[in-house]
Amino acid sequence: MGLDELVFHPWSVQGVRNVPTFVGGSGSFVVDVEGRRFLDFGSQLVFTNLGHQHPAIVTAIKEQADRLCTLAPGYASDVRGEAARLIIEVAPEGLGHVLFTTGGTEAIEHAVRMARLHNGRPKVLAAYRSYHGSTTTSIHLTGDPRRWASDTGAAGAVHFFGPFIYRSAFGSSTPEEECELALAHLEQVILLEGPSTVSAVLLESVTGSSGVIVPPAGYLQGVRDLCSRHGIVFIADEVLVGFGRTGEWFGVDHDRVAPDLLVFAKGVNSGYVPLGGVLVGNPIYETFASRPYPAGMTYSGHPLACAAAVGAIGAMHDEGTVAAAARLGTQLLGPGLTKLAENHFCIGDVRGIGGLWTLELVRDRQTKEPLVPVGATGEANAPTFAFTKACLERGLVPLVLGNRIHVAPPLNVSDSDAATGLAILDEALAEADAFLT
Ligand SMILES: Cc1ncc(COP(=O)(O)O)c(C=O)c1O
């Protein structure tokens, strides 16, 4: 029995798996047991924003480990405070405090709890085509098929359609029209659910793993206005896009919008030590100024994780990572992926922003039928299986989700490595095309 078989694997059928064993990494590459280097073209699960083994993060963790490895959240910690200061400094106005968690889903649980305790209302609205995590509240709020197996229908979650021009729920043909109709739809949902029953709207500022969907200009501002009008807490889920992924520090910055609560994880420290959190707006902070916040975690604000955040955010400032991410989108990934669509029939849509892109694969560009159906396994999954195999053979780790190839390399990937990655995708996509002929 191999050692990997002793591990119970999330989201997977258990048993023998055919995956590489990685033992090392450097920059945009991971290295397997045989010493082969693989270009990490999805930043693992879109979290190694600064690549692997970044010296600033590794050093920060080591120095903190030498000083004090761990500390309960009830005590004050210099490194925890410094991480909070650096996070608040780059966050939208009015988000003055940080609750630290150990990841994204836990942070969503807390944001929803804070909202409900703040305004005393039960329901939370979340978009179809969203992912918010796999613990109870987060998975119920998730708006894609990953929810189905866990849905008890009892979490006060109500789903609505966000703007998505490629598969518009509203039949619109321009981003402006899509924006207007999506906001009118959300307002209808709020009014018909009853505004006094709606605690929060939870929204990925740019939808990540459920499709890489960039909202049209003005949509986030429209959501902000609707929430303000009805006393609803606006929770921005920035777990996947926060800390530079889209070419701004946060996705909401594209619309210059400040949510009431902002949830982050992943990019805050490139995932070197598990860390997430909730940036808390001042009115909600005031709710807990005179009564205790009734929840906590042993490892909230773990010193090693906070040290990694201090190292990562410092490096992002020093290296201009956010501007680099914007350039990655406009100069390299955007044009490069659009060119791929000219060569491959299987590509139905290319979309993204900054360092976060997707190729949506279809059987037919007119009908937009997905190349592989939702939840496909075995033979039905053969096209994406062939694509993945071709990538791995050529030294690239792809991020494939359903019928989409997500392209999200480290934000500091070199131009030549990005070009190599695009060339490998070009060759591997021929394997998927072959299923259409
Ligand atoms: C937008 C979004 N929210 C929440 C989560 C959950 O985060 P975690 O996996 O750290 O629990 C994810 C994870 O991918 C995510 O992409």
The ligand as a Gaussian input file, in Angstrom:
#p B3LYP/6-31G(d) Opt

LIG

0 1
 C      -14.621000      32.143000      -3.287000
 C      -14.302000      31.116000      -2.254000
 N      -14.867000      31.205000      -1.054000
 C      -14.614000      30.311000      -0.072000
 C      -13.744000      29.261000      -0.286000
 C      -13.451000      28.287000       0.812000
 O      -12.147000      28.447000       1.257000
 P      -11.364000      27.240000       1.979000
 O      -11.174000      26.182000       0.953000
 O      -10.087000      27.888000       2.444000
 O      -12.207000      26.797000       3.111000
 C      -13.121000      29.135000      -1.547000
 C      -12.188000      28.025000      -1.813000
 O      -11.775000      27.778000      -2.901000
 C      -13.403000      30.088000      -2.550000
 O      -12.850000      30.005000      -3.760000

